[in-house]
Amino acid sequence: METAPLPAPMPPTNWFGRNWKWVVPVGCLLPVLFLGGCALAIFFFAMGVLKQTDAYKTALVRAQANPAVIEAIGSPISQTGIVSGNSNANGATGEANLSIPLRGPKGKATLYVEAKKSADIWYFQSMAVKIEKTGERIDLNQLPLPSKRPSSSHP
């Protein structure tokens, strides 16, 4: 009786041949995660830059101190969410157009800012808070009217 010949031995597989089932998905996923991480880093860097501008800081302080805004959304007022817009300062000149979401204990609002910088001073063309609940618009560039008229003493 004749025995069947043994099959030829399989050539040894290389590393990729043994590991391709996990290498391919990981190889595709890593660049996507890397690019997503880079995009998030750029986004948060840009947010940080916007929040460091004098236009942003001044507008936020004015909104937090305005009696009409405090009455509408309460105090303390904080910036929440994503600041949108742009700010471009080049030395002593620049401009800023910002939309800043605000939140207080009684509600939410959005602070809209348009400003130009000249001779290293920011001039605000428009600075207004829009109350989310009522749609009321509070102009922060106008000085509040005094609650009582000063008495005049004429003899």
VOTORMI-21841 format. One record per residue (C-alpha): x, y, z; residue number from 0. Coordinates in nm, 4 decimals. Example, Ala and Ser with C-alpha at 12.3 -4.5 7.8 and 13.67 -1.06 7.14 Angstrom:
2
- 1.2300;-0.4500;0.7800;0
- 1.3670;-0.1060;0.7140;1
//
This chain:
155
- 0.0000;0.0000;0.0000;0
- 0.1169;0.3296;-0.0929;1
- 0.0930;0.6232;0.1422;2
- -0.0251;0.9551;0.0147;3
- 0.2498;1.2066;-0.0265;4
- 0.2626;1.4748;0.2388;5
- 0.1500;1.8181;0.1223;6
- 0.4210;2.0725;0.0716;7
- 0.4784;2.2792;0.3826;8
- 0.3156;2.6247;0.3801;9
- 0.5650;2.9025;0.3557;10
- 0.5798;3.1029;0.6776;11
- 0.3560;3.4119;0.6646;12
- 0.5041;3.7519;0.7260;13
- 0.4037;3.9844;1.0106;14
- 0.1406;4.1729;0.8057;15
- -0.0128;3.8467;0.6867;16
- -0.0660;3.7411;1.0476;17
- -0.1876;4.0791;1.1787;18
- -0.3728;4.2492;0.8934;19
- -0.7136;4.2096;1.0589;20
- -0.6317;4.4686;1.3237;21
- -0.3618;4.6670;1.1395;22
- -0.5938;4.7871;0.8611;23
- -0.8706;4.9299;1.0870;24
- -0.6190;5.0880;1.3239;25
- -0.4207;5.2258;1.0306;26
- -0.7353;5.3930;0.8969;27
- -0.8592;5.5153;1.2337;28
- -0.5361;5.6747;1.3588;29
- -0.5130;5.9425;1.0861;30
- -0.8807;6.0310;1.1362;31
- -0.8290;6.0660;1.5124;32
- -0.5104;6.2657;1.4592;33
- -0.6788;6.5102;1.2205;34
- -0.9786;6.5428;1.4542;35
- -0.7459;6.6160;1.7453;36
- -0.5620;6.8789;1.5418;37
- -0.8926;7.0432;1.4447;38
- -1.0026;7.0543;1.8104;39
- -0.6683;7.1991;1.9171;40
- -0.6951;7.4749;1.6548;41
- -1.0563;7.5455;1.7579;42
- -0.9753;7.5793;2.1281;43
- -0.6669;7.7886;2.0509;44
- -0.8819;8.0280;1.8449;45
- -1.1390;8.0465;2.1280;46
- -0.8620;8.1338;2.3712;47
- -0.7303;8.4060;2.1423;48
- -1.0777;8.5623;2.1024;49
- -1.1304;8.5613;2.4789;50
- -0.8017;8.7436;2.5372;51
- -0.8912;9.0462;2.3235;52
- -0.9666;9.3750;2.4951;53
- -1.2874;9.4060;2.2909;54
- -1.4170;9.0760;2.4354;55
- -1.3126;9.1584;2.7918;56
- -1.4588;9.5110;2.7854;57
- -1.7892;9.3973;2.6359;58
- -1.8275;9.1142;2.8863;59
- -1.7559;9.3449;3.1827;60
- -2.0112;9.5991;3.0545;61
- -2.2769;9.3287;3.0148;62
- -2.2076;9.1891;3.3620;63
- -2.2406;9.5367;3.5178;64
- -2.5467;9.6595;3.3255;65
- -2.8561;9.6832;3.5514;66
- -3.1013;9.6000;3.2696;67
- -2.9086;9.2856;3.1763;68
- -2.8832;9.1820;3.5418;69
- -3.2580;9.2338;3.5824;70
- -3.3325;9.0246;3.2725;71
- -3.1035;8.7229;3.3262;72
- -2.9902;8.7601;3.6868;73
- -2.6504;8.7786;3.8477;74
- -2.3831;8.6446;3.8294;75
- -2.3594;8.6561;3.4505;76
- -2.1102;8.4227;3.2874;77
- -2.0018;8.3497;2.9341;78
- -2.1067;8.0016;2.8263;79
- -2.0842;7.8121;2.5018;80
- -1.8895;7.9012;2.1928;81
- -1.7850;8.2578;2.1156;82
- -1.8250;8.3185;1.7441;83
- -1.7013;8.5939;1.5192;84
- -1.3610;8.7362;1.4474;85
- -1.1096;8.9756;1.5886;86
- -0.8192;9.1224;1.3994;87
- -0.5757;9.3495;1.5779;88
- -0.2588;9.4695;1.4131;89
- -0.0647;9.6883;1.6506;90
- -0.2639;10.0029;1.7286;91
- -0.5484;9.9244;1.4841;92
- -0.8002;9.6473;1.4500;93
- -1.1604;9.5384;1.4414;94
- -1.3807;9.2852;1.6159;95
- -1.7209;9.1333;1.5413;96
- -1.8230;8.8968;1.8190;97
- -2.1253;8.7007;1.9324;98
- -2.0900;8.5978;2.2976;99
- -2.3418;8.3644;2.4647;100
- -2.4282;8.4659;2.8218;101
- -2.6073;8.2858;3.1030;102
- -2.7484;8.4038;3.4314;103
- -2.9641;8.2359;3.6960;104
- -3.2840;8.3664;3.5327;105
- -3.2060;8.3017;3.1664;106
- -2.9806;8.3201;2.8638;107
- -2.8780;8.6006;2.6304;108
- -2.6353;8.6794;2.3510;109
- -2.3970;8.9749;2.3535;110
- -2.3290;9.1186;2.0066;111
- -2.0211;9.3369;1.9637;112
- -1.8902;9.5426;1.6714;113
- -1.5763;9.7408;1.7481;114
- -1.2866;9.9146;1.5790;115
- -0.9463;9.9859;1.7283;116
- -0.7696;10.3106;1.6436;117
- -0.4635;10.4573;1.8144;118
- -0.4695;10.1578;2.0508;119
- -0.8231;10.2411;2.1760;120
- -1.1314;10.0264;2.1080;121
- -1.4410;10.2148;1.9869;122
- -1.7641;10.0157;2.0023;123
- -1.9996;10.0889;1.7120;124
- -2.2511;9.8401;1.8471;125
- -2.2715;9.6549;2.1754;126
- -2.6076;9.4996;2.2553;127
- -2.7479;9.2092;2.4546;128
- -3.0423;9.0146;2.3142;129
- -3.2425;8.8330;2.5823;130
- -3.3336;8.4849;2.4620;131
- -3.6677;8.4497;2.6432;132
- -3.8232;8.7848;2.5478;133
- -3.6252;8.8914;2.2411;134
- -3.5570;9.2252;2.4142;135
- -3.2467;9.4061;2.2919;136
- -3.0471;9.6072;2.5465;137
- -2.8037;9.8624;2.4009;138
- -2.4903;9.8750;2.6164;139
- -2.3523;10.1813;2.4374;140
- -2.6266;10.4047;2.5785;141
- -2.5840;10.5378;2.9269;142
- -2.8678;10.4376;3.1596;143
- -3.1069;10.7166;3.2518;144
- -3.0904;10.8255;3.6152;145
- -3.3746;10.6859;3.8230;146
- -3.4397;11.0212;3.9919;147
- -3.3969;11.3678;3.8555;148
- -3.1587;11.5772;4.0570;149
- -3.3432;11.8485;4.2432;150
- -3.2567;12.1947;4.1364;151
- -3.2471;12.4594;4.4001;152
- -3.3428;12.7932;4.2546;153
- -3.3913;13.0879;4.4928;154
//
